[in-house]
Amino acid sequence: MKTLFISDLDGTLLTSKERISEYSLEKLNRMIDGGLMFTYATARSLNSAAKACRGLRQKLPVILYNGAVVTEPWSGKMLCNSHFNDGQLYFLKELFDKYDIWPLVYSFRGKKERVSWVVGKETPGVMRYLERRKGDPRLNPVARPKDILGDEIFYFNCIGKKESLDALHAEVERSFDIKTIYEQETYQSDYWCEIMPRSTSKGAAAREVRRILGAEKLVAFGDGTNDTELFNAADECYAVQNADARLKACATGVIGYSEEDAVVKFLAENLKKYL
């Protein structure tokens, strides 16, 4: 059987050092070389995911920004992009003004990917995000929000304290065609309110990758509530032991901890049954 395996990264395939362990890297590459169809679905960008997965044999399309983008990591060719329409952007601009929130704005200008923000309006969480990405060619500081007019915007990320984002999150969730992923940052105390079209999801992107590859079966791994739709799209889905209880409740089963190479150990122990 032609089975596609898709794993979340942070809290699932990666350790707390935000890397694939040497053990997992060696085992996973060996299985990929042997024909394993394996890729990942992450909230990260291609640059950030590539750093975390340095050394991994990436032979399949990858899912980025929680499903907003599907791309080929070896060529950078974009296979799928789910972006906002003008009405959605107007609605969100009104909310950002209302709550005085200045998000990171992810967009394409032609084929060039950009991450824009208004200089002087950064929260400590946004500053930490930018500091960790110094030298990233996507970074595009602007003086005014209108400086990104004309960009094809597909994602917003508001980083801050929960109490400063709760009201924005609630209003966006009441809309019929826009949604949020609202969770505490994996390695920090800040919250991320990630905003995207409601049609965007890891699950929708996984179905597209499955179609492209002609896979007969999809098996998924995850840890957070943003993996729920990925699980819903899968034939089998496994939550790591450190996963959110809500994700465990909809999983086929619960495996070990991410810090203990749970995903790769599961694959090594069970791969024969998928052949």
ABEGO torsion letter per residue (X at the ends): XBBBBBBBBBGAABBAAGBBBAAAAAAAAAAAAAGBBBBBBBABBAAAAAAAABGBBBABBBBBGGGABBBBAAAGBBABBBBBBAAAAAAAAAAAAAAGBBBBBBBBBEABBBBBBBBGABBAAAAAAAAAABGBAABBBBABAAAABGBBBABBBBBEBAAAAAAAAAAAAABAABBBBBBBBAABABBBBBBBBAABBAAAAAAAAAAAAGBABBBBBBABAAAAAAAAABABBBBBAABBAAAAAABABBBBBAAAGAAAAAAAAAAAAAX
